[in-house]
């Protein structure tokens, strides 16, 4: 009874649970929060929660695999990349499943796993790094944003089959997003562009984690 109560609390507070076969379920939802706190009424994934969880997963010999569910609008670049790098460095088999969407900095997280799925109606939005707030019009400022974008592209292309030149082309598309640059990929399109391995849902993603665990034993 105590164990079930703890499980319910973990799901409620952090979107996490340990499934049968010692598979750890981690959800990345809403906006990825960085160093600044977002409003209390916003759905967020806090990197100061996720990073320790990932470290604990790596250190726990009982956990055999990780399934990551994504439905995120993106968020803080540094926090998103930190989460993606942590996932990519895990020694356990990892699988991601894009549900509603995995936009912007959610894309590196989606491709950071050993294998990835997206549901048929799932979306991924690719766009350049956006500037918000006051921006000092100096060359160093633009160099910084270019460097940040290069880091994102490098990580994505290092962890999936997408090509850098094609991603840059999708980022700079002016014909799809109103008053913005970028491209929306839906389901199979994300697979065709090499970002995601396969279209599938929970059944396929969970089966893949179990298969990878058996292979690694």
DOLUMTI-25029 format. One record per residue: residue number from 1; residue in one letter; z negated, x negated, y negated of N, C-alpha, C in turn. Coordinates in steps of 0.001 Angstrom, whole numbers. Each point is the difference from the previous one (the first is absolute). Layout:
# residues N
+-----+-----+---------+---------+---------+---------+---------+---------+---------+---------+---------+
:   n : res :      nw :      nu :      nv :     caw :     cau :     cav :      cw :      cu :      cv :
+-----+-----+---------+---------+---------+---------+---------+---------+---------+---------+---------+
: NUM :   A :       Z :       X :       Y :       Z :       X :       Y :       Z :       X :       Y :
...
+-----+-----+---------+---------+---------+---------+---------+---------+---------+---------+---------+
END
This chain:
# residues 217
+-----+-----+---------+---------+---------+---------+---------+---------+---------+---------+---------+
:   n : res :      nw :      nu :      nv :     caw :     cau :     cav :      cw :      cu :      cv :
+-----+-----+---------+---------+---------+---------+---------+---------+---------+---------+---------+
:   1 :   X :       0 :    -828 :    1204 :       0 :     828 :   -1204 :       0 :    -869 :   -1265 :
:   2 :   X :    -823 :   -1037 :      27 :     -76 :    -924 :   -1143 :    1342 :    -693 :    -216 :
:   3 :   X :     643 :    -362 :    1095 :    1284 :    -696 :     -62 :    1066 :     906 :    -626 :
:   4 :   X :       5 :    1276 :     370 :     965 :     951 :    -547 :    -230 :     211 :   -1495 :
:   5 :   X :   -1264 :      28 :    -392 :    -346 :     169 :   -1415 :     491 :   -1186 :    -816 :
:   6 :   X :    -187 :   -1201 :     526 :     472 :   -1208 :    -688 :    1516 :       2 :    -129 :
:   7 :   X :     665 :     487 :    1065 :    1459 :      68 :     -22 :     471 :     947 :   -1093 :
:   8 :   X :    -630 :    1168 :    -107 :     372 :     966 :   -1032 :    -223 :    -572 :   -1397 :
:   9 :   X :   -1100 :    -726 :    -173 :    -291 :    -611 :   -1299 :    1026 :   -1068 :    -355 :
:  10 :   X :     419 :    -803 :     998 :     993 :   -1053 :    -235 :    1333 :     590 :    -429 :
:  11 :   X :     388 :    1084 :     671 :    1267 :     649 :    -345 :     -77 :     593 :   -1403 :
:  12 :   X :   -1115 :     654 :    -306 :    -176 :     636 :   -1315 :     -38 :   -1018 :   -1127 :
:  13 :   X :    -754 :   -1100 :     186 :    -217 :    -963 :   -1080 :    1126 :   -1021 :    -144 :
:  14 :   X :     538 :    -467 :    1129 :     948 :   -1115 :     -68 :    1348 :     264 :     676 :
:  15 :   X :     185 :    1173 :     615 :    1254 :     270 :     683 :     202 :    -908 :    1184 :
:  16 :   X :   -1051 :    -282 :     736 :      91 :    -907 :    1136 :    -646 :     630 :    1223 :
:  17 :   X :     436 :    -447 :    1178 :    -584 :     473 :    1256 :     419 :    -952 :    1105 :
:  18 :   X :    -816 :     -62 :    1045 :     381 :    -769 :    1183 :     385 :    1006 :    1079 :
:  19 :   X :    1269 :     -34 :     425 :     521 :     942 :     978 :    -283 :    -499 :    1414 :
:  20 :   X :     422 :     788 :     992 :    -122 :    -444 :    1378 :     846 :   -1259 :     202 :
:  21 :   X :    -267 :    -729 :    1052 :     685 :   -1275 :     272 :    -304 :   -1045 :   -1059 :
:  22 :   X :   -1105 :     220 :    -768 :    -427 :    -964 :   -1022 :    1093 :    -311 :   -1023 :
:  23 :   X :     663 :    1061 :    -440 :    1007 :    -119 :   -1062 :    -643 :     429 :   -1320 :
:  24 :   X :      93 :    -856 :    -986 :    -599 :     283 :   -1312 :    1028 :     712 :    -871 :
:  25 :   X :    -403 :    1143 :    -562 :     874 :     774 :    -872 :    -421 :    -207 :   -1454 :
:  26 :   X :     947 :    -448 :    -819 :    -263 :    -238 :   -1418 :    1031 :     769 :    -817 :
:  27 :   X :    -457 :     763 :    -988 :     939 :     740 :    -840 :      60 :    -601 :   -1398 :
:  28 :   X :    1214 :     -75 :    -529 :     232 :    -456 :   -1373 :     600 :    1188 :    -733 :
:  29 :   X :    -795 :     630 :    -874 :     437 :    1239 :    -635 :    -141 :     -66 :   -1526 :
:  30 :   X :     673 :     942 :    -636 :    -118 :     108 :   -1458 :     475 :   -1252 :    -718 :
:  31 :   X :    -756 :    -404 :   -1003 :     346 :   -1190 :    -785 :    -859 :   -1180 :     430 :
:  32 :   X :     634 :   -1150 :     148 :    -723 :   -1210 :     387 :    -710 :    -546 :   -1232 :
:  33 :   X :   -1319 :      19 :      79 :    -819 :    -375 :   -1153 :    -239 :   -1499 :     -27 :
:  34 :   X :     130 :    -570 :   -1203 :    -207 :   -1436 :    -160 :   -1319 :    -304 :    -664 :
:  35 :   X :      23 :    -863 :   -1005 :   -1228 :    -430 :    -663 :    -573 :    1072 :    -929 :
:  36 :   X :     836 :     925 :    -438 :    -478 :    1069 :    -873 :    -171 :    1285 :     792 :
:  37 :   X :   -1115 :     703 :    -223 :    -282 :    1245 :     709 :     878 :    1125 :    -552 :
:  38 :   X :     565 :     780 :     911 :     787 :    1159 :    -387 :    -923 :    1203 :    -175 :
:  39 :   X :     465 :    1079 :    -631 :    -844 :    1185 :    -199 :    -565 :     512 :    1322 :
:  40 :   X :   -1194 :     563 :     -64 :    -705 :     454 :    1205 :     752 :    1088 :     749 :
:  41 :   X :     860 :     764 :    -704 :     733 :    1081 :     660 :    1320 :    -467 :     609 :
:  42 :   X :     259 :   -1309 :      -6 :    1223 :    -543 :     584 :    -245 :    -428 :    1446 :
:  43 :   X :     986 :     281 :     865 :     -55 :    -499 :    1371 :     384 :   -1479 :     -36 :
:  44 :   X :    -863 :    -870 :     503 :     278 :   -1438 :     -82 :    -311 :    -722 :    1303 :
:  45 :   X :     639 :   -1147 :     158 :    -357 :    -968 :    1034 :    -551 :   -1205 :    -733 :
:  46 :   X :   -1254 :    -323 :     233 :    -667 :   -1083 :    -726 :     101 :   -1299 :     802 :
:  47 :   X :     570 :   -1024 :    -616 :     206 :   -1232 :     738 :   -1314 :    -680 :     368 :
:  48 :   X :   -1075 :     252 :    -793 :   -1290 :    -606 :     339 :    -622 :     652 :    1230 :
:  49 :   X :     526 :    1166 :     412 :    -408 :     614 :    1269 :     881 :    -498 :    1143 :
:  50 :   X :    1319 :     -38 :    -262 :     967 :    -314 :    1060 :     -85 :   -1453 :     469 :
:  51 :   X :    -151 :    -939 :    -926 :     -19 :   -1419 :     399 :   -1154 :    -322 :     951 :
:  52 :   X :   -1244 :     432 :    -290 :   -1077 :    -251 :     967 :     231 :     694 :    1341 :
:  53 :   X :     604 :    1202 :     -42 :     311 :     700 :    1242 :     954 :    -823 :     858 :
:  54 :   X :    1019 :    -557 :    -634 :     979 :    -803 :     735 :    -630 :   -1281 :     558 :
:  55 :   X :    -898 :    -599 :    -773 :    -705 :   -1194 :     486 :    -866 :     353 :    1214 :
:  56 :   X :    -656 :    1167 :     -69 :    -844 :     441 :    1118 :     835 :     300 :    1234 :
:  57 :   X :    1195 :     553 :    -198 :     914 :     269 :    1124 :     358 :   -1299 :     714 :
:  58 :   X :     345 :   -1012 :    -780 :     386 :   -1287 :     578 :   -1153 :    -625 :     772 :
:  59 :   X :   -1210 :     203 :    -481 :   -1175 :    -632 :     606 :    -554 :     790 :    1188 :
:  60 :   X :     426 :    1240 :     153 :    -526 :     861 :    1059 :     869 :    -102 :    1254 :
:  61 :   X :    -539 :    -602 :    1043 :     764 :    -196 :    1238 :     284 :    1303 :     734 :
:  62 :   X :    -783 :    1036 :    -299 :     204 :    1287 :     675 :    1235 :     736 :    -524 :
:  63 :   X :     370 :    -250 :   -1244 :    1191 :     642 :    -571 :    1243 :    -731 :     489 :
:  64 :   X :     899 :     753 :     630 :    1175 :    -605 :     634 :    1288 :     173 :    -804 :
:  65 :   X :      37 :     998 :    -883 :    1209 :     238 :    -783 :    -306 :     819 :   -1238 :
:  66 :   X :     951 :      57 :    -924 :    -206 :     694 :   -1281 :    1197 :     899 :    -302 :
:  67 :   X :    -298 :    1249 :    -367 :    1021 :     947 :    -441 :    -282 :     350 :   -1455 :
:  68 :   X :     992 :    -202 :    -867 :    -174 :     239 :   -1429 :     869 :    1175 :    -430 :
:  69 :   X :    -647 :    1037 :    -556 :     709 :    1163 :    -515 :     156 :    -146 :   -1507 :
:  70 :   X :    1214 :     215 :    -507 :     257 :    -175 :   -1426 :     539 :    1265 :    -639 :
:  71 :   X :    -629 :     393 :   -1086 :     513 :    1047 :    -874 :    -471 :    -369 :   -1407 :
:  72 :   X :     696 :    -948 :    -605 :    -451 :    -585 :   -1270 :    1104 :     -23 :   -1045 :
:  73 :   X :    -407 :     174 :   -1250 :     953 :     -73 :   -1120 :     134 :   -1425 :    -515 :
:  74 :   X :    -716 :    -945 :     605 :     -11 :   -1378 :    -487 :   -1253 :    -255 :    -813 :
:  75 :   X :      79 :    -908 :    -944 :   -1171 :    -294 :    -815 :     -48 :   -1449 :    -435 :
:  76 :   X :   -1183 :    -588 :      51 :    -218 :   -1367 :    -484 :     744 :   -1012 :     879 :
:  77 :   X :     825 :    -825 :    -623 :     835 :    -954 :     737 :    -842 :   -1039 :     739 :
:  78 :   X :    -952 :    -615 :    -697 :    -803 :   -1046 :     613 :    -815 :     546 :    1179 :
:  79 :   X :    -593 :    1190 :    -181 :    -796 :     606 :    1069 :     884 :     356 :    1186 :
:  80 :   X :    1178 :     575 :    -281 :     917 :     375 :    1075 :     474 :   -1193 :     804 :
:  81 :   X :     350 :   -1079 :    -705 :     435 :   -1209 :     701 :   -1128 :    -624 :     811 :
:  82 :   X :   -1224 :      48 :    -537 :   -1152 :    -541 :     727 :    -198 :     749 :    1315 :
:  83 :   X :      93 :    1331 :     -52 :    -136 :     810 :    1214 :    1124 :    -326 :     991 :
:  84 :   X :    1224 :     -93 :    -513 :    1148 :    -299 :     860 :    -142 :   -1368 :     672 :
:  85 :   X :    -429 :    -999 :    -754 :    -176 :   -1341 :     561 :   -1085 :      -8 :    1081 :
:  86 :   X :   -1083 :     745 :    -234 :   -1080 :      81 :     982 :     491 :     633 :    1296 :
:  87 :   X :     744 :    1094 :    -115 :     531 :     672 :    1187 :     943 :    -922 :     764 :
:  88 :   X :     879 :    -680 :    -739 :     971 :    -900 :     631 :    -670 :   -1165 :     729 :
:  89 :   X :   -1215 :    -366 :    -437 :    -678 :   -1153 :     603 :    -886 :     362 :    1195 :
:  90 :   X :    -110 :    1304 :     305 :    -825 :     408 :    1142 :     611 :    -487 :    1313 :
:  91 :   X :    -853 :    -380 :     930 :     477 :    -447 :    1314 :     192 :    1177 :     961 :
:  92 :   X :    -519 :    1192 :    -354 :     128 :    1185 :     855 :    1364 :     655 :    -225 :
:  93 :   X :     529 :     703 :     991 :    1242 :     767 :    -194 :    -188 :    1058 :   -1090 :
:  94 :   X :     969 :     111 :    -890 :     -91 :     954 :   -1112 :    1268 :     842 :    -104 :
:  95 :   X :    -186 :    1273 :    -308 :    1119 :     929 :    -179 :    -280 :     844 :   -1233 :
:  96 :   X :    1024 :     252 :    -816 :    -152 :     860 :   -1172 :     833 :    1262 :     176 :
:  97 :   X :    -469 :    1073 :    -630 :     718 :    1271 :      23 :      16 :     563 :   -1418 :
:  98 :   X :    1199 :     109 :    -579 :     163 :     577 :   -1334 :     134 :    1506 :     149 :
:  99 :   X :    -917 :     727 :    -628 :       5 :    1455 :      92 :     658 :     593 :   -1239 :
: 100 :   X :    -759 :     512 :    -959 :     624 :     566 :   -1196 :     866 :   -1016 :    -721 :
: 101 :   X :    -580 :   -1177 :    -236 :     756 :   -1042 :    -676 :    -760 :   -1305 :     -51 :
: 102 :   X :     727 :   -1078 :    -216 :    -608 :   -1312 :    -215 :     812 :    -670 :   -1091 :
: 103 :   X :    -374 :     286 :   -1236 :     811 :    -389 :   -1146 :    -487 :   -1299 :    -632 :
: 104 :   X :     924 :    -636 :    -722 :    -362 :   -1127 :    -842 :    -731 :   -1094 :     788 :
: 105 :   X :   -1229 :    -334 :    -382 :    -737 :   -1065 :     692 :    -469 :     462 :    1377 :
: 106 :   X :     208 :    1271 :     313 :    -260 :     481 :    1354 :    1015 :    -536 :    1001 :
: 107 :   X :    1167 :    -413 :    -487 :    1040 :    -514 :     894 :    -433 :   -1293 :     694 :
: 108 :   X :    -542 :   -1004 :    -715 :    -490 :   -1192 :     712 :   -1039 :     328 :    1071 :
: 109 :   X :    -863 :     982 :    -250 :   -1002 :     376 :     995 :     677 :     609 :    1223 :
: 110 :   X :    1009 :     851 :    -228 :     709 :     644 :    1106 :     714 :   -1011 :     894 :
: 111 :   X :     528 :   -1068 :    -594 :     767 :    -982 :     796 :    -864 :   -1152 :     511 :
: 112 :   X :   -1285 :      -8 :    -353 :    -871 :   -1130 :     362 :    -419 :      11 :    1466 :
: 113 :   X :     213 :    1124 :     681 :    -419 :     130 :    1392 :    1048 :    -569 :     954 :
: 114 :   X :    -390 :    -115 :    1270 :     925 :    -522 :    1011 :    1153 :     957 :     268 :
: 115 :   X :    -261 :    1288 :    -168 :    1038 :    1020 :     223 :    -284 :    1155 :    -958 :
: 116 :   X :    1058 :     694 :    -435 :    -181 :    1059 :    -995 :     809 :    1241 :     332 :
: 117 :   X :    -570 :    1156 :    -369 :     662 :    1294 :     157 :     -21 :     747 :   -1323 :
: 118 :   X :     925 :     939 :    -127 :      -5 :     931 :   -1131 :     399 :    1365 :     534 :
: 119 :   X :    -668 :    1056 :    -454 :     394 :    1343 :     422 :    1318 :     359 :    -674 :
: 120 :   X :     690 :    1003 :     545 :    1328 :     363 :    -505 :       4 :     330 :   -1487 :
: 121 :   X :   -1080 :     624 :    -479 :     -50 :     402 :   -1415 :    -777 :    -985 :    -865 :
: 122 :   X :    -449 :   -1110 :     572 :    -738 :   -1002 :    -755 :     901 :    -703 :   -1008 :
: 123 :   X :    -580 :    -441 :   -1122 :     796 :    -656 :   -1038 :    -569 :   -1365 :    -376 :
: 124 :   X :     884 :    -854 :    -473 :    -385 :   -1310 :    -519 :     764 :    -201 :   -1310 :
: 125 :   X :    -722 :    -257 :   -1082 :     622 :    -189 :   -1308 :     -35 :   -1483 :    -355 :
: 126 :   X :    1180 :    -555 :    -221 :     135 :   -1411 :    -373 :     356 :     -73 :   -1477 :
: 127 :   X :    -791 :    -714 :    -778 :     289 :    -121 :   -1433 :    -531 :   -1338 :    -505 :
: 128 :   X :     451 :    -445 :   -1166 :    -516 :   -1254 :    -556 :   -1475 :     138 :    -366 :
: 129 :   X :    -671 :   -1136 :    -186 :   -1391 :      20 :    -463 :     -29 :     636 :   -1379 :
: 130 :   X :    -865 :    1002 :    -163 :     -71 :     714 :   -1272 :   -1050 :    -617 :    -907 :
: 131 :   X :     225 :      95 :   -1292 :    -979 :    -448 :    -979 :    -688 :    1226 :    -583 :
: 132 :   X :   -1303 :     -60 :    -128 :    -718 :    1103 :    -627 :    -965 :    -561 :   -1041 :
: 133 :   X :    -295 :     801 :   -1010 :    -894 :    -463 :   -1050 :     721 :    -887 :   -1006 :
: 134 :   X :    -766 :    -783 :    -730 :     568 :    -880 :   -1016 :     574 :   -1244 :     650 :
: 135 :   X :    1245 :    -299 :    -311 :     673 :   -1183 :     551 :     358 :    -946 :   -1136 :
: 136 :   X :    -443 :   -1235 :     104 :     331 :   -1001 :   -1018 :    1430 :    -475 :     235 :
: 137 :   X :     824 :     117 :   -1015 :    1413 :    -340 :     138 :     249 :   -1495 :     -16 :
: 138 :   X :    -540 :    -704 :     961 :     210 :   -1444 :      99 :     700 :    -317 :    1315 :
: 139 :   X :     687 :   -1130 :      20 :     748 :    -376 :    1196 :    -928 :    -130 :    1208 :
: 140 :   X :   -1206 :    -526 :    -221 :    -945 :    -184 :    1096 :    -352 :    1330 :     673 :
: 141 :   X :     -58 :    1075 :    -793 :    -303 :    1320 :     551 :    1077 :     429 :     981 :
: 142 :   X :    1258 :    -140 :    -397 :    1107 :     399 :     865 :     103 :    -919 :    1213 :
: 143 :   X :    -299 :   -1273 :    -185 :      -7 :    -935 :    1129 :   -1051 :     400 :    1027 :
: 144 :   X :   -1146 :     478 :    -492 :   -1084 :     415 :     890 :     425 :    1206 :     844 :
: 145 :   X :     635 :     983 :    -653 :     437 :    1181 :     744 :    1109 :    -344 :     994 :
: 146 :   X :     857 :    -950 :    -376 :    1059 :    -444 :     920 :    -626 :    -693 :    1209 :
: 147 :   X :    -995 :    -829 :    -244 :    -683 :    -686 :    1092 :    -682 :    1000 :     934 :
: 148 :   X :    -621 :    1011 :    -582 :    -666 :    1030 :     790 :    1005 :     739 :     881 :
: 149 :   X :    1143 :     341 :    -578 :    1038 :     698 :     761 :     544 :    -885 :    1112 :
: 150 :   X :     165 :   -1279 :    -278 :     479 :    -946 :    1017 :    -981 :     -87 :    1169 :
: 151 :   X :   -1300 :      36 :    -291 :   -1019 :     -46 :    1056 :     101 :    1215 :     903 :
: 152 :   X :     203 :    1169 :    -612 :     124 :    1237 :     776 :    1237 :     -53 :     892 :
: 153 :   X :    1129 :    -396 :    -579 :    1244 :     -76 :     765 :     -99 :   -1007 :    1134 :
: 154 :   X :    -644 :   -1131 :    -273 :    -156 :   -1021 :    1031 :    -811 :     533 :    1173 :
: 155 :   X :   -1091 :     690 :    -311 :    -845 :     528 :    1079 :     765 :    1034 :     809 :
: 156 :   X :     658 :     932 :    -682 :     721 :    1066 :     709 :    1065 :    -586 :     929 :
: 157 :   X :     835 :    -891 :    -527 :    1091 :    -544 :     807 :    -493 :    -934 :    1109 :
: 158 :   X :   -1221 :    -510 :    -129 :    -575 :    -855 :    1042 :    -573 :     814 :    1156 :
: 159 :   X :    -172 :    1324 :    -215 :    -664 :     812 :    1024 :     836 :    1193 :     469 :
: 160 :   X :    1284 :      20 :    -354 :     872 :    1063 :     519 :    1433 :    -522 :      -1 :
: 161 :   X :     941 :     867 :     314 :    1403 :    -419 :     113 :     817 :     255 :   -1267 :
: 162 :   X :    -643 :     438 :   -1058 :     718 :     245 :   -1257 :     390 :   -1326 :    -667 :
: 163 :   X :    1120 :      10 :    -677 :     503 :   -1184 :    -696 :    -397 :      48 :   -1476 :
: 164 :   X :    -357 :   -1145 :    -540 :    -452 :     -75 :   -1397 :    1038 :     549 :    -974 :
: 165 :   X :    1270 :    -390 :     182 :    1041 :     429 :    -929 :     134 :    1521 :      -9 :
: 166 :   X :    -114 :     597 :    1188 :     112 :    1453 :     100 :   -1208 :     682 :    -643 :
: 167 :   X :   -1186 :    -549 :     188 :   -1191 :     579 :    -617 :      87 :     -48 :   -1524 :
: 168 :   X :     496 :   -1107 :    -533 :     153 :    -123 :   -1453 :    1004 :    1023 :    -521 :
: 169 :   X :    1041 :     238 :     789 :    1003 :     999 :    -370 :    -623 :    1399 :     -35 :
: 170 :   X :    -829 :     314 :    1001 :    -667 :    1299 :      55 :   -1008 :     149 :   -1141 :
: 171 :   X :    -684 :   -1100 :    -322 :    -978 :       9 :   -1087 :     630 :     344 :   -1341 :
: 172 :   X :    1189 :    -487 :    -227 :     624 :     117 :   -1313 :     962 :    1180 :    -115 :
: 173 :   X :      18 :     871 :    1002 :     872 :    1176 :     -33 :    -412 :     920 :   -1155 :
: 174 :   X :     966 :     407 :    -801 :    -296 :     853 :   -1164 :     378 :    1463 :     230 :
: 175 :   X :     537 :     309 :    1166 :     546 :    1344 :     204 :    -876 :     981 :     733 :
: 176 :   X :   -1216 :    -399 :     415 :    -799 :     896 :     832 :   -1269 :     493 :    -681 :
: 177 :   X :    -803 :    -904 :    -553 :   -1278 :     384 :    -597 :     184 :     319 :   -1487 :
: 178 :   X :    -473 :    1154 :    -416 :     108 :     408 :   -1407 :    -827 :    -929 :    -888 :
: 179 :   X :     616 :    -536 :   -1024 :    -663 :    -883 :    -974 :    -647 :   -1225 :     652 :
: 180 :   X :     549 :    -443 :    1101 :    -575 :   -1177 :     671 :    1066 :    -640 :     881 :
: 181 :   X :    -287 :   -1229 :     458 :     873 :    -694 :     926 :    -579 :     127 :    1398 :
: 182 :   X :     871 :     -62 :     992 :    -503 :     -14 :    1362 :     719 :     951 :     935 :
: 183 :   X :    -460 :      16 :    1259 :     640 :     786 :    1056 :   -1056 :     658 :     878 :
: 184 :   X :     263 :    1239 :     420 :    -850 :     692 :     957 :     694 :     -14 :    1352 :
: 185 :   X :    -676 :    -543 :    1003 :     521 :     -13 :    1368 :    -785 :    1018 :     814 :
: 186 :   X :     709 :     844 :     743 :    -644 :    1039 :     798 :     213 :    -276 :    1491 :
: 187 :   X :   -1109 :     -59 :     754 :      57 :    -101 :    1451 :     986 :   -1028 :     537 :
: 188 :   X :    1076 :     473 :     606 :     986 :    -858 :     650 :     613 :   -1012 :    -958 :
: 189 :   X :      94 :     335 :   -1291 :     573 :    -938 :    -971 :    -832 :   -1276 :     -82 :
: 190 :   X :   -1329 :     140 :      87 :    -874 :   -1178 :     -35 :     222 :    -877 :    1219 :
: 191 :   X :     332 :     629 :    1128 :     307 :    -751 :    1224 :    1341 :    -716 :    -158 :
: 192 :   X :     985 :     706 :    -501 :    1334 :    -575 :    -186 :      -3 :   -1169 :    -983 :
: 193 :   X :    -896 :      31 :    -988 :     -94 :   -1096 :    -969 :    -826 :   -1170 :     530 :
: 194 :   X :    -580 :     149 :    1198 :    -740 :   -1099 :     618 :   -1458 :    -102 :    -392 :
: 195 :   X :    -505 :     970 :    -767 :   -1409 :     -45 :    -399 :    -921 :     402 :    1143 :
: 196 :   X :     378 :    1056 :     715 :    -817 :     576 :    1057 :     727 :    -145 :    1343 :
: 197 :   X :    -771 :    -165 :    1069 :     612 :    -196 :    1314 :     613 :    1267 :     585 :
: 198 :   X :    -714 :    1145 :    -133 :     461 :    1192 :     706 :    -548 :    1278 :    -629 :
: 199 :   X :     756 :    1086 :     137 :    -500 :    1320 :    -389 :    -880 :     519 :    1131 :
: 200 :   X :   -1173 :     498 :    -336 :    -911 :     513 :    1014 :   -1255 :     537 :    -657 :
: 201 :   X :    -836 :     608 :     817 :   -1238 :     575 :    -507 :   -1223 :    -595 :     662 :
: 202 :   X :   -1082 :     750 :     -21 :   -1277 :    -475 :     530 :      87 :    -349 :    1479 :
: 203 :   X :     682 :     842 :     764 :     123 :    -230 :    1434 :     658 :   -1348 :     289 :
: 204 :   X :    1102 :    -257 :    -686 :     731 :   -1248 :     227 :    -791 :   -1216 :    -484 :
: 205 :   X :    -634 :     135 :   -1164 :    -754 :   -1126 :    -568 :   -1186 :    -374 :     885 :
: 206 :   X :    -725 :    1017 :     476 :   -1166 :    -259 :     847 :     420 :    -595 :    1337 :
: 207 :   X :    1098 :     509 :     543 :     513 :    -532 :    1272 :     417 :   -1463 :    -158 :
: 208 :   X :     562 :    -330 :   -1169 :     456 :   -1373 :    -250 :   -1189 :    -959 :     -62 :
: 209 :   X :   -1083 :     418 :    -660 :   -1190 :    -855 :     -68 :    -524 :    -263 :    1413 :
: 210 :   X :     -87 :    1053 :     814 :    -504 :    -147 :    1371 :     893 :    -929 :     809 :
: 211 :   X :    1301 :     144 :    -181 :     965 :    -858 :     698 :    -190 :   -1466 :    -395 :
: 212 :   X :    -176 :    -245 :   -1286 :    -171 :   -1370 :    -492 :   -1314 :    -603 :     472 :
: 213 :   X :   -1037 :     848 :     102 :   -1291 :    -483 :     502 :     136 :    -440 :    1457 :
: 214 :   X :     684 :     828 :     803 :     208 :    -325 :    1415 :     813 :   -1289 :     148 :
: 215 :   X :    1007 :    -158 :    -840 :     851 :   -1201 :      60 :    -776 :   -1264 :    -347 :
: 216 :   X :    -934 :     144 :    -954 :    -756 :   -1179 :    -457 :   -1153 :    -374 :     929 :
: 217 :   X :    -326 :     907 :     935 :   -1134 :    -284 :     903 :     346 :   -1085 :    1016 :
+-----+-----+---------+---------+---------+---------+---------+---------+---------+---------+---------+
END
